[in-house]
Amino acid sequence: MNPVVGMDVAKRENQVQTFLDKGKPYHKNFSIQHNLNGP
């Protein structure tokens, strides 16, 4: 098992996806808003 966290950094939010192994996502992706409230 080679766990990985991928993050797409954008202007208004970040998209995050975790993987247990290559091509095997772990749960759904989620976003983190760039504001004081966070996710």
mmCIF entry with sequence, helices, sheets and N, C-alpha, C, O atoms, coordinates in Angstrom:
data_MODEL
# 
_entry.id   MODEL 
# 
_entity.id                         1 
_entity.type                       polymer 
_entity.pdbx_number_of_molecules   1 
# 
_entity_poly.entity_id                      1 
_entity_poly.type                           'polypeptide(L)' 
_entity_poly.nstd_linkage                   no 
_entity_poly.nstd_monomer                   no 
_entity_poly.pdbx_seq_one_letter_code       MNPVVGMDVAKRENQVQTFLDKGKPYHKNFSIQHNLNGP 
_entity_poly.pdbx_seq_one_letter_code_can   MNPVVGMDVAKRENQVQTFLDKGKPYHKNFSIQHNLNGP 
_entity_poly.pdbx_strand_id                 A 
# 
loop_
_entity_poly_seq.entity_id 
_entity_poly_seq.num 
_entity_poly_seq.mon_id 
_entity_poly_seq.hetero 
1 1  MET n 
1 2  ASN n 
1 3  PRO n 
1 4  VAL n 
1 5  VAL n 
1 6  GLY n 
1 7  MET n 
1 8  ASP n 
1 9  VAL n 
1 10 ALA n 
1 11 LYS n 
1 12 ARG n 
1 13 GLU n 
1 14 ASN n 
1 15 GLN n 
1 16 VAL n 
1 17 GLN n 
1 18 THR n 
1 19 PHE n 
1 20 LEU n 
1 21 ASP n 
1 22 LYS n 
1 23 GLY n 
1 24 LYS n 
1 25 PRO n 
1 26 TYR n 
1 27 HIS n 
1 28 LYS n 
1 29 ASN n 
1 30 PHE n 
1 31 SER n 
1 32 ILE n 
1 33 GLN n 
1 34 HIS n 
1 35 ASN n 
1 36 LEU n 
1 37 ASN n 
1 38 GLY n 
1 39 PRO n 
# 
_struct_asym.id          A 
_struct_asym.entity_id   1 
# 
_struct_sheet.id               AA1 
_struct_sheet.type             ? 
_struct_sheet.number_strands   3 
_struct_sheet.details          ? 
# 
loop_
_struct_sheet_order.sheet_id 
_struct_sheet_order.range_id_1 
_struct_sheet_order.range_id_2 
_struct_sheet_order.offset 
_struct_sheet_order.sense 
AA1 1 2 ? anti-parallel 
AA1 2 3 ? anti-parallel 
# 
loop_
_struct_sheet_range.sheet_id 
_struct_sheet_range.id 
_struct_sheet_range.beg_label_comp_id 
_struct_sheet_range.beg_label_asym_id 
_struct_sheet_range.beg_label_seq_id 
_struct_sheet_range.pdbx_beg_PDB_ins_code 
_struct_sheet_range.end_label_comp_id 
_struct_sheet_range.end_label_asym_id 
_struct_sheet_range.end_label_seq_id 
_struct_sheet_range.pdbx_end_PDB_ins_code 
_struct_sheet_range.beg_auth_comp_id 
_struct_sheet_range.beg_auth_asym_id 
_struct_sheet_range.beg_auth_seq_id 
_struct_sheet_range.end_auth_comp_id 
_struct_sheet_range.end_auth_asym_id 
_struct_sheet_range.end_auth_seq_id 
AA1 1 VAL A 4  ? VAL A 9  ? VAL A 4  VAL A 9  
AA1 2 GLU A 13 ? ASP A 21 ? GLU A 13 ASP A 21 
AA1 3 LYS A 24 ? GLN A 33 ? LYS A 24 GLN A 33 
# 
loop_
_atom_site.group_PDB 
_atom_site.id 
_atom_site.type_symbol 
_atom_site.label_atom_id 
_atom_site.label_alt_id 
_atom_site.label_comp_id 
_atom_site.label_asym_id 
_atom_site.label_entity_id 
_atom_site.label_seq_id 
_atom_site.pdbx_PDB_ins_code 
_atom_site.Cartn_x 
_atom_site.Cartn_y 
_atom_site.Cartn_z 
_atom_site.occupancy 
_atom_site.B_iso_or_equiv 
_atom_site.pdbx_formal_charge 
_atom_site.auth_seq_id 
_atom_site.auth_comp_id 
_atom_site.auth_asym_id 
_atom_site.auth_atom_id 
_atom_site.pdbx_PDB_model_num 
ATOM 1   N N  . MET A 1 1  ? 0.858   -1.170 0.000  1.00 0.00 ? 1  MET A N  1 
ATOM 2   C CA . MET A 1 1  ? 0.000   0.000  0.000  1.00 0.00 ? 1  MET A CA 1 
ATOM 3   C C  . MET A 1 1  ? 0.905   1.235  0.000  1.00 0.00 ? 1  MET A C  1 
ATOM 4   O O  . MET A 1 1  ? 1.855   1.324  0.779  1.00 0.00 ? 1  MET A O  1 
ATOM 5   N N  . ASN A 1 2  ? 0.592   2.190  -0.893 1.00 0.00 ? 2  ASN A N  1 
ATOM 6   C CA . ASN A 1 2  ? 1.324   3.447  -1.007 1.00 0.00 ? 2  ASN A CA 1 
ATOM 7   C C  . ASN A 1 2  ? 0.346   4.611  -0.934 1.00 0.00 ? 2  ASN A C  1 
ATOM 8   O O  . ASN A 1 2  ? -0.022  5.158  -1.973 1.00 0.00 ? 2  ASN A O  1 
ATOM 9   N N  . PRO A 1 3  ? -0.092  5.011  0.276  1.00 0.00 ? 3  PRO A N  1 
ATOM 10  C CA . PRO A 1 3  ? -1.075  6.085  0.384  1.00 0.00 ? 3  PRO A CA 1 
ATOM 11  C C  . PRO A 1 3  ? -0.517  7.413  -0.131 1.00 0.00 ? 3  PRO A C  1 
ATOM 12  O O  . PRO A 1 3  ? 0.659   7.726  0.050  1.00 0.00 ? 3  PRO A O  1 
ATOM 13  N N  . VAL A 1 4  ? -1.396  8.186  -0.780 1.00 0.00 ? 4  VAL A N  1 
ATOM 14  C CA . VAL A 1 4  ? -1.022  9.478  -1.365 1.00 0.00 ? 4  VAL A CA 1 
ATOM 15  C C  . VAL A 1 4  ? -2.165  10.468 -1.138 1.00 0.00 ? 4  VAL A C  1 
ATOM 16  O O  . VAL A 1 4  ? -3.337  10.091 -1.166 1.00 0.00 ? 4  VAL A O  1 
ATOM 17  N N  . VAL A 1 5  ? -1.817  11.731 -0.915 1.00 0.00 ? 5  VAL A N  1 
ATOM 18  C CA . VAL A 1 5  ? -2.799  12.812 -0.842 1.00 0.00 ? 5  VAL A CA 1 
ATOM 19  C C  . VAL A 1 5  ? -2.502  13.755 -1.994 1.00 0.00 ? 5  VAL A C  1 
ATOM 20  O O  . VAL A 1 5  ? -1.387  14.262 -2.115 1.00 0.00 ? 5  VAL A O  1 
ATOM 21  N N  . GLY A 1 6  ? -3.504  13.993 -2.849 1.00 0.00 ? 6  GLY A N  1 
ATOM 22  C CA . GLY A 1 6  ? -3.360  14.922 -3.959 1.00 0.00 ? 6  GLY A CA 1 
ATOM 23  C C  . GLY A 1 6  ? -4.152  16.190 -3.675 1.00 0.00 ? 6  GLY A C  1 
ATOM 24  O O  . GLY A 1 6  ? -5.274  16.139 -3.173 1.00 0.00 ? 6  GLY A O  1 
ATOM 25  N N  . MET A 1 7  ? -3.540  17.345 -4.009 1.00 0.00 ? 7  MET A N  1 
ATOM 26  C CA . MET A 1 7  ? -4.212  18.613 -3.755 1.00 0.00 ? 7  MET A CA 1 
ATOM 27  C C  . MET A 1 7  ? -4.094  19.499 -4.993 1.00 0.00 ? 7  MET A C  1 
ATOM 28  O O  . MET A 1 7  ? -2.997  19.731 -5.501 1.00 0.00 ? 7  MET A O  1 
ATOM 29  N N  . ASP A 1 8  ? -5.240  19.993 -5.472 1.00 0.00 ? 8  ASP A N  1 
ATOM 30  C CA . ASP A 1 8  ? -5.298  20.941 -6.573 1.00 0.00 ? 8  ASP A CA 1 
ATOM 31  C C  . ASP A 1 8  ? -5.511  22.317 -5.965 1.00 0.00 ? 8  ASP A C  1 
ATOM 32  O O  . ASP A 1 8  ? -6.582  22.606 -5.431 1.00 0.00 ? 8  ASP A O  1 
ATOM 33  N N  . VAL A 1 9  ? -4.494  23.165 -6.047 1.00 0.00 ? 9  VAL A N  1 
ATOM 34  C CA . VAL A 1 9  ? -4.545  24.490 -5.446 1.00 0.00 ? 9  VAL A CA 1 
ATOM 35  C C  . VAL A 1 9  ? -5.101  25.475 -6.468 1.00 0.00 ? 9  VAL A C  1 
ATOM 36  O O  . VAL A 1 9  ? -4.566  25.601 -7.570 1.00 0.00 ? 9  VAL A O  1 
ATOM 37  N N  . ALA A 1 10 ? -6.161  26.163 -6.106 1.00 0.00 ? 10 ALA A N  1 
ATOM 38  C CA . ALA A 1 10 ? -6.801  27.126 -6.995 1.00 0.00 ? 10 ALA A CA 1 
ATOM 39  C C  . ALA A 1 10 ? -6.984  28.453 -6.260 1.00 0.00 ? 10 ALA A C  1 
ATOM 40  O O  . ALA A 1 10 ? -6.626  28.581 -5.089 1.00 0.00 ? 10 ALA A O  1 
ATOM 41  N N  . LYS A 1 11 ? -7.544  29.437 -6.961 1.00 0.00 ? 11 LYS A N  1 
ATOM 42  C CA . LYS A 1 11 ? -7.675  30.778 -6.409 1.00 0.00 ? 11 LYS A CA 1 
ATOM 43  C C  . LYS A 1 11 ? -8.671  30.856 -5.255 1.00 0.00 ? 11 LYS A C  1 
ATOM 44  O O  . LYS A 1 11 ? -8.382  31.488 -4.240 1.00 0.00 ? 11 LYS A O  1 
ATOM 45  N N  . ARG A 1 12 ? -9.826  30.231 -5.391 1.00 0.00 ? 12 ARG A N  1 
ATOM 46  C CA . ARG A 1 12 ? -10.875 30.352 -4.372 1.00 0.00 ? 12 ARG A CA 1 
ATOM 47  C C  . ARG A 1 12 ? -11.021 29.137 -3.466 1.00 0.00 ? 12 ARG A C  1 
ATOM 48  O O  . ARG A 1 12 ? -11.588 29.241 -2.379 1.00 0.00 ? 12 ARG A O  1 
ATOM 49  N N  . GLU A 1 13 ? -10.509 27.969 -3.907 1.00 0.00 ? 13 GLU A N  1 
ATOM 50  C CA . GLU A 1 13 ? -10.613 26.762 -3.091 1.00 0.00 ? 13 GLU A CA 1 
ATOM 51  C C  . GLU A 1 13 ? -9.568  25.739 -3.509 1.00 0.00 ? 13 GLU A C  1 
ATOM 52  O O  . GLU A 1 13 ? -9.035  25.792 -4.618 1.00 0.00 ? 13 GLU A O  1 
ATOM 53  N N  . ASN A 1 14 ? -9.283  24.811 -2.607 1.00 0.00 ? 14 ASN A N  1 
ATOM 54  C CA . ASN A 1 14 ? -8.405  23.683 -2.901 1.00 0.00 ? 14 ASN A CA 1 
ATOM 55  C C  . ASN A 1 14 ? -9.259  22.431 -2.985 1.00 0.00 ? 14 ASN A C  1 
ATOM 56  O O  . ASN A 1 14 ? -10.199 22.268 -2.208 1.00 0.00 ? 14 ASN A O  1 
ATOM 57  N N  . GLN A 1 15 ? -8.944  21.552 -3.915 1.00 0.00 ? 15 GLN A N  1 
ATOM 58  C CA . GLN A 1 15 ? -9.595  20.248 -4.011 1.00 0.00 ? 15 GLN A CA 1 
ATOM 59  C C  . GLN A 1 15 ? -8.607  19.206 -3.501 1.00 0.00 ? 15 GLN A C  1 
ATOM 60  O O  . GLN A 1 15 ? -7.439  19.208 -3.889 1.00 0.00 ? 15 GLN A O  1 
ATOM 61  N N  . VAL A 1 16 ? -9.079  18.312 -2.628 1.00 0.00 ? 16 VAL A N  1 
ATOM 62  C CA . VAL A 1 16 ? -8.208  17.315 -2.010 1.00 0.00 ? 16 VAL A CA 1 
ATOM 63  C C  . VAL A 1 16 ? -8.776  15.923 -2.288 1.00 0.00 ? 16 VAL A C  1 
ATOM 64  O O  . VAL A 1 16 ? -9.981  15.698 -2.175 1.00 0.00 ? 16 VAL A O  1 
ATOM 65  N N  . GLN A 1 17 ? -7.886  14.989 -2.654 1.00 0.00 ? 17 GLN A N  1 
ATOM 66  C CA . GLN A 1 17 ? -8.270  13.594 -2.874 1.00 0.00 ? 17 GLN A CA 1 
ATOM 67  C C  . GLN A 1 17 ? -7.200  12.707 -2.261 1.00 0.00 ? 17 GLN A C  1 
ATOM 68  O O  . GLN A 1 17 ? -6.008  12.961 -2.431 1.00 0.00 ? 17 GLN A O  1 
ATOM 69  N N  . THR A 1 18 ? -7.617  11.676 -1.553 1.00 0.00 ? 18 THR A N  1 
ATOM 70  C CA . THR A 1 18 ? -6.682  10.709 -0.979 1.00 0.00 ? 18 THR A CA 1 
ATOM 71  C C  . THR A 1 18 ? -6.781  9.394  -1.751 1.00 0.00 ? 18 THR A C  1 
ATOM 72  O O  . THR A 1 18 ? -7.846  9.037  -2.254 1.00 0.00 ? 18 THR A O  1 
ATOM 73  N N  . PHE A 1 19 ? -5.670  8.687  -1.837 1.00 0.00 ? 19 PHE A N  1 
ATOM 74  C CA . PHE A 1 19 ? -5.586  7.406  -2.535 1.00 0.00 ? 19 PHE A CA 1 
ATOM 75  C C  . PHE A 1 19 ? -4.887  6.393  -1.636 1.00 0.00 ? 19 PHE A C  1 
ATOM 76  O O  . PHE A 1 19 ? -3.911  6.720  -0.961 1.00 0.00 ? 19 PHE A O  1 
ATOM 77  N N  . LEU A 1 20 ? -5.392  5.160  -1.632 1.00 0.00 ? 20 LEU A N  1 
ATOM 78  C CA . LEU A 1 20 ? -4.733  4.081  -0.909 1.00 0.00 ? 20 LEU A CA 1 
ATOM 79  C C  . LEU A 1 20 ? -3.597  3.501  -1.741 1.00 0.00 ? 20 LEU A C  1 
ATOM 80  O O  . LEU A 1 20 ? -2.580  3.069  -1.198 1.00 0.00 ? 20 LEU A O  1 
ATOM 81  N N  . ASP A 1 21 ? -3.769  3.493  -3.034 1.00 0.00 ? 21 ASP A N  1 
ATOM 82  C CA . ASP A 1 21 ? -2.786  2.965  -3.976 1.00 0.00 ? 21 ASP A CA 1 
ATOM 83  C C  . ASP A 1 21 ? -3.044  3.618  -5.321 1.00 0.00 ? 21 ASP A C  1 
ATOM 84  O O  . ASP A 1 21 ? -4.067  4.284  -5.483 1.00 0.00 ? 21 ASP A O  1 
ATOM 85  N N  . LYS A 1 22 ? -2.178  3.457  -6.265 1.00 0.00 ? 22 LYS A N  1 
ATOM 86  C CA . LYS A 1 22 ? -2.329  4.081  -7.577 1.00 0.00 ? 22 LYS A CA 1 
ATOM 87  C C  . LYS A 1 22 ? -3.680  3.721  -8.200 1.00 0.00 ? 22 LYS A C  1 
ATOM 88  O O  . LYS A 1 22 ? -3.978  2.547  -8.421 1.00 0.00 ? 22 LYS A O  1 
ATOM 89  N N  . GLY A 1 23 ? -4.499  4.754  -8.482 1.00 0.00 ? 23 GLY A N  1 
ATOM 90  C CA . GLY A 1 23 ? -5.793  4.543  -9.115 1.00 0.00 ? 23 GLY A CA 1 
ATOM 91  C C  . GLY A 1 23 ? -6.885  4.037  -8.195 1.00 0.00 ? 23 GLY A C  1 
ATOM 92  O O  . GLY A 1 23 ? -7.962  3.677  -8.670 1.00 0.00 ? 23 GLY A O  1 
ATOM 93  N N  . LYS A 1 24 ? -6.641  3.997  -6.876 1.00 0.00 ? 24 LYS A N  1 
ATOM 94  C CA . LYS A 1 24 ? -7.643  3.510  -5.926 1.00 0.00 ? 24 LYS A CA 1 
ATOM 95  C C  . LYS A 1 24 ? -7.987  4.616  -4.923 1.00 0.00 ? 24 LYS A C  1 
ATOM 96  O O  . LYS A 1 24 ? -7.373  4.697  -3.859 1.00 0.00 ? 24 LYS A O  1 
ATOM 97  N N  . PRO A 1 25 ? -8.973  5.476  -5.258 1.00 0.00 ? 25 PRO A N  1 
ATOM 98  C CA . PRO A 1 25 ? -9.340  6.569  -4.355 1.00 0.00 ? 25 PRO A CA 1 
ATOM 99  C C  . PRO A 1 25 ? -9.852  6.050  -3.012 1.00 0.00 ? 25 PRO A C  1 
ATOM 100 O O  . PRO A 1 25 ? -10.480 4.995  -2.930 1.00 0.00 ? 25 PRO A O  1 
ATOM 101 N N  . TYR A 1 26 ? -9.568  6.813  -1.974 1.00 0.00 ? 26 TYR A N  1 
ATOM 102 C CA . TYR A 1 26 ? -10.045 6.517  -0.623 1.00 0.00 ? 26 TYR A CA 1 
ATOM 103 C C  . TYR A 1 26 ? -11.072 7.579  -0.271 1.00 0.00 ? 26 TYR A C  1 
ATOM 104 O O  . TYR A 1 26 ? -10.704 8.731  -0.041 1.00 0.00 ? 26 TYR A O  1 
ATOM 105 N N  . HIS A 1 27 ? -12.319 7.231  -0.225 1.00 0.00 ? 27 HIS A N  1 
ATOM 106 C CA . HIS A 1 27 ? -13.438 8.149  0.009  1.00 0.00 ? 27 HIS A CA 1 
ATOM 107 C C  . HIS A 1 27 ? -13.571 9.154  -1.138 1.00 0.00 ? 27 HIS A C  1 
ATOM 108 O O  . HIS A 1 27 ? -12.884 9.042  -2.154 1.00 0.00 ? 27 HIS A O  1 
ATOM 109 N N  . LYS A 1 28 ? -14.446 10.122 -0.969 1.00 0.00 ? 28 LYS A N  1 
ATOM 110 C CA . LYS A 1 28 ? -14.666 11.157 -1.985 1.00 0.00 ? 28 LYS A CA 1 
ATOM 111 C C  . LYS A 1 28 ? -13.689 12.306 -1.791 1.00 0.00 ? 28 LYS A C  1 
ATOM 112 O O  . LYS A 1 28 ? -13.129 12.494 -0.710 1.00 0.00 ? 28 LYS A O  1 
ATOM 113 N N  . ASN A 1 29 ? -13.495 13.075 -2.867 1.00 0.00 ? 29 ASN A N  1 
ATOM 114 C CA . ASN A 1 29 ? -12.666 14.266 -2.725 1.00 0.00 ? 29 ASN A CA 1 
ATOM 115 C C  . ASN A 1 29 ? -13.439 15.337 -1.960 1.00 0.00 ? 29 ASN A C  1 
ATOM 116 O O  . ASN A 1 29 ? -14.662 15.253 -1.847 1.00 0.00 ? 29 ASN A O  1 
ATOM 117 N N  . PHE A 1 30 ? -12.749 16.327 -1.442 1.00 0.00 ? 30 PHE A N  1 
ATOM 118 C CA . PHE A 1 30 ? -13.400 17.417 -0.729 1.00 0.00 ? 30 PHE A CA 1 
ATOM 119 C C  . PHE A 1 30 ? -12.666 18.711 -1.036 1.00 0.00 ? 30 PHE A C  1 
ATOM 120 O O  . PHE A 1 30 ? -11.539 18.693 -1.530 1.00 0.00 ? 30 PHE A O  1 
ATOM 121 N N  . SER A 1 31 ? -13.308 19.830 -0.742 1.00 0.00 ? 31 SER A N  1 
ATOM 122 C CA . SER A 1 31 ? -12.702 21.126 -1.019 1.00 0.00 ? 31 SER A CA 1 
ATOM 123 C C  . SER A 1 31 ? -12.488 21.901 0.277  1.00 0.00 ? 31 SER A C  1 
ATOM 124 O O  . SER A 1 31 ? -13.192 21.703 1.267  1.00 0.00 ? 31 SER A O  1 
ATOM 125 N N  . ILE A 1 32 ? -11.500 22.787 0.242  1.00 0.00 ? 32 ILE A N  1 
ATOM 126 C CA . ILE A 1 32 ? -11.205 23.687 1.349  1.00 0.00 ? 32 ILE A CA 1 
ATOM 127 C C  . ILE A 1 32 ? -11.311 25.097 0.789  1.00 0.00 ? 32 ILE A C  1 
ATOM 128 O O  . ILE A 1 32 ? -10.552 25.479 -0.101 1.00 0.00 ? 32 ILE A O  1 
ATOM 129 N N  . GLN A 1 33 ? -12.256 25.865 1.313  1.00 0.00 ? 33 GLN A N  1 
ATOM 130 C CA . GLN A 1 33 ? -12.480 27.228 0.851  1.00 0.00 ? 33 GLN A CA 1 
ATOM 131 C C  . GLN A 1 33 ? -11.401 28.152 1.403  1.00 0.00 ? 33 GLN A C  1 
ATOM 132 O O  . GLN A 1 33 ? -10.921 27.954 2.519  1.00 0.00 ? 33 GLN A O  1 
ATOM 133 N N  . HIS A 1 34 ? -11.021 29.159 0.627  1.00 0.00 ? 34 HIS A N  1 
ATOM 134 C CA . HIS A 1 34 ? -10.050 30.165 1.069  1.00 0.00 ? 34 HIS A CA 1 
ATOM 135 C C  . HIS A 1 34 ? -10.800 31.330 1.717  1.00 0.00 ? 34 HIS A C  1 
ATOM 136 O O  . HIS A 1 34 ? -10.969 32.389 1.112  1.00 0.00 ? 34 HIS A O  1 
ATOM 137 N N  . ASN A 1 35 ? -11.239 31.120 2.937  1.00 0.00 ? 35 ASN A N  1 
ATOM 138 C CA . ASN A 1 35 ? -11.910 32.168 3.705  1.00 0.00 ? 35 ASN A CA 1 
ATOM 139 C C  . ASN A 1 35 ? -11.706 31.888 5.198  1.00 0.00 ? 35 ASN A C  1 
ATOM 140 O O  . ASN A 1 35 ? -11.047 30.913 5.557  1.00 0.00 ? 35 ASN A O  1 
ATOM 141 N N  . LEU A 1 36 ? -12.247 32.707 6.039  1.00 0.00 ? 36 LEU A N  1 
ATOM 142 C CA . LEU A 1 36 ? -12.052 32.542 7.472  1.00 0.00 ? 36 LEU A CA 1 
ATOM 143 C C  . LEU A 1 36 ? -12.771 31.337 8.048  1.00 0.00 ? 36 LEU A C  1 
ATOM 144 O O  . LEU A 1 36 ? -12.403 30.862 9.122  1.00 0.00 ? 36 LEU A O  1 
ATOM 145 N N  . ASN A 1 37 ? -13.805 30.822 7.351  1.00 0.00 ? 37 ASN A N  1 
ATOM 146 C CA . ASN A 1 37 ? -14.574 29.673 7.844  1.00 0.00 ? 37 ASN A CA 1 
ATOM 147 C C  . ASN A 1 37 ? -13.938 28.341 7.497  1.00 0.00 ? 37 ASN A C  1 
ATOM 148 O O  . ASN A 1 37 ? -14.245 27.340 8.146  1.00 0.00 ? 37 ASN A O  1 
ATOM 149 N N  . GLY A 1 38 ? -13.066 28.287 6.503  1.00 0.00 ? 38 GLY A N  1 
ATOM 150 C CA . GLY A 1 38 ? -12.417 27.040 6.106  1.00 0.00 ? 38 GLY A CA 1 
ATOM 151 C C  . GLY A 1 38 ? -13.396 26.063 5.465  1.00 0.00 ? 38 GLY A C  1 
ATOM 152 O O  . GLY A 1 38 ? -14.309 26.479 4.752  1.00 0.00 ? 38 GLY A O  1 
ATOM 153 N N  . PRO A 1 39 ? -13.211 24.763 5.715  1.00 0.00 ? 39 PRO A N  1 
ATOM 154 C CA . PRO A 1 39 ? -14.044 23.742 5.047  1.00 0.00 ? 39 PRO A CA 1 
ATOM 155 C C  . PRO A 1 39 ? -15.496 23.749 5.490  1.00 0.00 ? 39 PRO A C  1 
ATOM 156 O O  . PRO A 1 39 ? -16.292 22.944 5.007  1.00 0.00 ? 39 PRO A O  1 
# 
